[in-house]
Amino acid sequence: MNRILKYYVDTLIQTGDFTIIDADGVRHNWGDHTGTPVAIRFNSRKAERAVALNPSLKFGEIFMNGEADVLEGSVYDVLAVIFRNAGNYATSRRWMRAIEKMRHVARRIVQYNTPTRARSNVKHHYDLSGALYDLFLDEDRQYSCAYFERPDATLEEAQLAKKRHIAAKLHVDREDMRVLDIGCGWGGMGLYLARNLGADVVGVTLSDEQLAIARQRAAEAGLAERTDFRLQDYRRTEGPFDRIVSVGMFEHVGVGFYDAFFAHCAEILKEDGVMLLHTIGRYDPPGNTNSFIQKYIFPGGYIPSLSEVMAAAERSGLIISDVEILRTHYAETLKHWRERFLSRRDEAKALYDERFCRMWEFYLAASETAFRWQNLVVFQLQFVKRLDALPIVRGYMGAEEERLRTLDQRACRAVAGRKEPAAAELAGREAAE
């Protein structure tokens, strides 16, 4: 077994039941034999050497390429053992510190997300087949952290609760408010605001696939006149807007463009306006995006620390009016996505290939374990331009959330009522046959 890799694992794994079968077929075991046993087989010495020298990139890469296989447990189980044991291990090893330091120095180049480059990055991920996202997302195609009001909530319930939670913080207190949705995805958040709050929504995305579906959904919902979904960079969107919302898009801005992002938002937000930013964040000081995720999943992406976000927002003149940290909500969201994806893995393989399925499984498992045992959380940050733009106590959020909950429950009952006659008619036909 590669000596550097063995030393690495010797000092890392103290708990769990962790086995590596090296390229020569020899079994090596670590841990205290608690929890789910996991076993990895390296299929070449080259693969062992690659992981030894750059584990954050190469472990996912060799798994994706079939140069290593998980023989016991799953990729998720393997990463769970590693991350539970990791702590600050990476920062305590000289060669790992050197790699991360070089990546930190180069991050502004990697994240140089000009409008042209930003569009290319978005196409890399979000213009994948819509059939892929249907395999694991909820019915509304919410591709961001859900909000679990109950531990046993379904993914659909938690994603609806997320939209309700955000809408309440926007304080849309009259109809016909003009709302900008930066990074509108497949239109779910914008349609929710138009339908439930009577808002006039402009949604911008850089994905052709997302744009087509958002417009189609708006037409089918009878909301085409209240929504304007555009293929447009946020930097080219003109105001003014009463409200701005951005969910799961800030991770793609790039640290070198934070000042430009907040300055433009401040420019197009009305003086009595409100902005709500929902983004993945890190609870520790500024760092680097995971190498594998950056290379294969979200090129140009970066997860900010709160200090980086706040400094840029302060320079824009926006006033921070509320901060909420969603801790393990994204871990639960990713668990649902991972389990749904794996249950329909054969369909994903038919769309792409085995290598893609391995890449996607690793991405979902690595993301979930990072939210459970590493440094990732979700920030919900509310901004205003005037201190008197919102009520002076937070009670308005809860009251609005309850009002919207009632509307959501009515809408769900109406949908169920429309489905039941069809089901009864089908049952009647089957009985007649």
Secondary structure, DSSP 8 states (H G I E B T S, - for coil): --HHHHHHHHHH--SSEEEEE-TTS-EEEEE-S-SS-EEEEES-HHHHHHHHH-HHHHHHHHHHTTSEEEEES-HHHHHHHHHHHHTTTGGGSHHHHHHHHHHHHTHHHHT---HHHHHHHHHHHHTS-HHHHHHHS-TT---S----SSTT--HHHHHHHHHHHHHHHHT--STT-EEEEET-TTSHHHHHHHHHH--EEEEEES-HHHHHHHHHHHHHTT-TTTEEEEE--GGG----EEEEEEES-GGGT-GGGHHHHHHHHHHHEEEEEEEEEEEEEESSSS----HHIIIII-TT----BHHHHHHHHHHHT-EEEEEEEE-THHHHHHHHHHHHHHHTHHHHHHHS-HHHHHHHHHHHHHHHHHHHHSSEEEEEEEEESSTTSS-SSTHHHHHHHHHHHHHHHHHHHHHHHHHHHHHHHHHHHHHH-
